[in-house]
Amino acid sequence: MSSIGTRIKSLRKSQKLTLKQLSAKIGPSDVAISQWENDVNVPKHEHLNSLAETFNTTIDYIMYGISETSDNVKDYRPITRMLPVLTYIQCGNMTNVRSIQPHEVDRWLPAPPEAGKNSFYLICQGISNSPEFNDGDFICIDPDWTLDCVQTGEMIVVFQDDEATFKALVREFNTLYLKALNPNFQPNIIPLKENALYRGKYVGKFTPSKKFL
């Protein structure tokens, strides 16, 4: 069964486009497109629209392999990929998310659109990034994004001084910093130490349903 990445690659090759040529047509870099084709990341909705227009197909075909002429369109039901909710201890000790056994996970949640194949959830702790992120929020982390690819302002999880921290990355010249989004939280910005253990970039959040009355 083909994946999203293999369908994008097949469509690109059918039009005899290189990664750089497709990048010039739709915007994202050739590196980002390569990550889609290798199922490291999933295109954002606006990029799915661009891909569908470029390849004269539908988003349903790119995402699920379903075309308008498929016999099983009426029976189609989307299958949601589930990601594990890890503890910070599991996150700090694991070699990769696949080293975590299913019986070691107490909860699984639907993957957000930007999640990669090795993504996982953590539960946000504290108020250092409120109100954007609050205590108890489910944050999705993608470990396949290397630190070199993370830009200033993007959120990351690292282990530093025997503690896990979720902060915005700041690049200034040759120095990296971790900054809290809450301006009242102190210390608001700290250096990212060379021996810190980087665990991945924030790519989405899961919001449980709630009662309104």
Wavefront OBJ file of the C-alpha trace (Angstrom):
o trace
v 0.000 0.000 0.000
v 1.455 3.360 -1.025
v 2.087 6.158 1.462
v 1.594 9.915 1.164
v 5.287 10.283 0.396
v 5.377 7.660 -2.342
v 2.320 9.204 -4.024
v 3.890 12.679 -4.006
v 7.146 11.281 -5.404
v 5.311 9.299 -8.081
v 3.278 12.356 -9.127
v 6.412 14.509 -9.268
v 8.286 11.990 -11.392
v 5.285 11.523 -13.699
v 5.608 15.211 -14.570
v 9.399 14.922 -14.858
v 9.990 17.537 -12.163
v 13.067 17.676 -9.955
v 12.752 18.521 -6.272
v 14.064 22.024 -6.961
v 11.617 22.540 -9.845
v 8.669 21.483 -7.697
v 9.959 23.736 -4.922
v 9.951 26.692 -7.325
v 6.329 25.941 -8.245
v 4.788 25.540 -4.790
v 7.095 27.362 -2.344
v 8.520 24.936 0.265
v 12.208 24.053 -0.062
v 13.449 20.970 -1.880
v 14.564 19.651 1.536
v 11.000 19.964 2.878
v 9.595 18.197 -0.196
v 12.163 15.426 0.207
v 10.974 14.987 3.809
v 7.394 14.624 2.532
v 8.465 12.012 -0.006
v 10.295 10.050 2.670
v 7.303 10.280 5.045
v 9.301 12.264 7.585
v 6.729 15.084 7.532
v 3.276 15.702 6.062
v 2.513 18.790 3.912
v 0.457 21.583 5.439
v -3.051 22.091 4.061
v -2.036 25.043 1.879
v 0.794 22.995 0.406
v -1.578 20.086 -0.227
v -3.728 22.492 -2.256
v -0.679 23.565 -4.269
v 0.363 19.957 -4.862
v -3.139 18.994 -5.989
v -3.273 21.917 -8.435
v 0.233 21.247 -9.764
v -0.424 17.548 -10.322
v -4.050 18.006 -11.444
v -5.320 15.665 -8.753
v -7.150 15.897 -5.419
v -6.040 16.251 -1.815
v -7.914 13.009 -1.075
v -5.710 11.172 -3.555
v -2.480 12.639 -2.151
v -3.454 11.962 1.464
v -5.359 8.696 1.163
v -4.907 7.330 -2.358
v -8.599 7.845 -3.102
v -9.579 9.124 -6.546
v -13.010 10.209 -7.732
v -13.259 7.091 -9.887
v -12.297 4.655 -7.132
v -14.866 1.960 -6.463
v -14.405 2.299 -2.727
v -15.018 6.037 -2.413
v -18.436 5.533 -0.813
v -16.978 3.134 1.740
v -13.988 5.301 2.551
v -13.379 6.014 6.217
v -10.315 8.032 7.264
v -7.977 6.178 9.593
v -6.411 8.421 12.222
v -2.824 7.668 13.160
v -2.353 7.541 16.916
v 0.736 8.772 18.755
v 1.951 7.784 22.227
v 1.829 10.205 25.148
v 5.214 9.790 26.837
v 6.405 10.785 30.267
v 9.425 13.069 30.474
v 11.409 10.166 31.920
v 10.591 8.010 28.875
v 11.447 10.902 26.572
v 14.801 11.455 28.252
v 15.826 7.802 28.356
v 14.642 6.515 24.981
v 16.928 5.998 21.993
v 13.949 6.693 19.704
v 10.173 6.490 20.021
v 10.143 3.003 18.502
v 12.151 1.747 21.465
v 9.066 2.397 23.633
v 6.897 -0.709 23.878
v 3.098 -0.301 23.483
v 2.460 -1.711 26.954
v 4.650 1.065 28.390
v 2.285 3.748 27.061
v -0.820 4.654 29.062
v -2.440 6.956 26.507
v -2.544 7.455 22.741
v -3.840 10.545 20.915
v -4.585 11.396 17.257
v -1.625 12.754 15.314
v -1.752 16.407 14.196
v -1.237 17.116 10.462
v 2.413 18.132 10.893
v 3.450 15.028 12.846
v 6.284 12.908 11.475
v 6.570 9.140 11.578
v 8.445 9.199 14.918
v 6.452 11.958 16.628
v 5.073 11.649 20.140
v 3.169 13.704 22.700
v 4.346 15.176 25.989
v 2.218 16.875 28.629
v 3.169 20.516 29.071
v 4.224 21.427 32.601
v 4.251 24.837 34.268
v 3.375 28.360 33.129
v 6.616 29.449 31.451
v 4.907 29.620 28.038
v 1.382 30.669 29.014
v -1.033 31.665 27.627
v 0.148 30.035 24.365
v 0.860 26.771 26.194
v -0.712 25.937 29.535
v -0.044 23.340 32.194
v -1.551 20.042 31.037
v -1.549 20.791 27.291
v -0.681 17.886 25.000
v 2.232 19.015 22.818
v 3.372 16.971 19.821
v 7.134 16.696 19.344
v 8.899 15.562 16.164
v 12.418 14.227 16.858
v 13.224 13.932 13.147
v 13.730 17.694 12.891
v 17.423 18.220 13.621
v 18.407 21.195 15.752
v 20.227 22.728 12.765
v 16.885 22.976 10.931
v 15.025 24.677 13.786
v 14.597 28.416 13.330
v 14.392 31.225 15.867
v 10.962 31.303 17.475
v 10.193 27.612 17.000
v 9.541 25.564 20.138
v 11.786 22.673 21.146
v 12.168 20.157 23.966
v 15.605 19.680 25.509
v 17.022 18.098 28.648
v 19.437 20.426 30.392
v 20.823 20.316 33.938
v 18.840 17.112 34.582
v 15.561 18.857 33.743
v 13.271 18.780 30.727
v 12.375 22.159 29.291
v 10.026 23.292 26.524
v 11.060 26.690 25.196
v 11.434 28.791 22.057
v 14.813 28.578 20.354
v 16.670 31.860 19.815
v 19.699 32.081 17.527
v 22.042 35.024 18.035
v 25.265 34.872 16.055
v 26.910 31.588 17.117
v 25.004 31.223 20.389
v 21.725 29.406 21.026
v 19.274 30.397 23.739
v 16.036 29.050 25.212
v 13.336 31.663 25.761
v 10.083 31.426 27.731
v 7.042 32.862 25.934
v 5.627 34.193 29.199
v 7.386 37.568 29.703
v 6.758 37.385 33.457
v 8.540 34.055 33.837
v 12.079 34.304 35.208
v 14.676 33.576 34.088
v 13.080 34.459 30.770
v 16.008 33.427 28.584
v 18.891 31.036 29.242
v 21.778 29.720 27.115
v 21.365 26.327 25.470
v 24.313 24.356 26.792
v 26.498 22.216 24.540
v 25.769 19.084 26.574
v 21.982 19.584 26.441
v 20.006 16.653 25.046
v 17.783 17.846 22.185
v 14.602 15.791 21.793
v 12.681 17.452 18.968
v 10.613 20.327 17.617
v 7.021 21.190 18.491
v 4.716 20.460 15.536
v 1.201 20.595 16.960
v -1.139 20.316 19.902
v -4.052 18.059 20.811
v -7.048 19.785 22.390
v -9.518 17.424 24.098
v -13.223 18.165 23.838
v -14.693 19.925 26.854
v -18.026 20.788 28.406
v -19.302 24.333 27.991
v -22.062 24.264 30.612
l 1 2 3 4 5 6 7 8 9 10 11 12 13 14 15 16 17 18 19 20 21 22 23 24 25 26 27 28 29 30 31 32 33 34 35 36 37 38 39 40 41 42 43 44 45 46 47 48 49 50 51 52 53 54 55 56 57 58 59 60 61 62 63 64 65 66 67 68 69 70 71 72 73 74 75 76 77 78 79 80 81 82 83 84 85 86 87 88 89 90 91 92 93 94 95 96 97 98 99 100 101 102 103 104 105 106 107 108 109 110 111 112 113 114 115 116 117 118 119 120 121 122 123 124 125 126 127 128 129 130 131 132 133 134 135 136 137 138 139 140 141 142 143 144 145 146 147 148 149 150 151 152 153 154 155 156 157 158 159 160 161 162 163 164 165 166 167 168 169 170 171 172 173 174 175 176 177 178 179 180 181 182 183 184 185 186 187 188 189 190 191 192 193 194 195 196 197 198 199 200 201 202 203 204 205 206 207 208 209 210 211 212 213
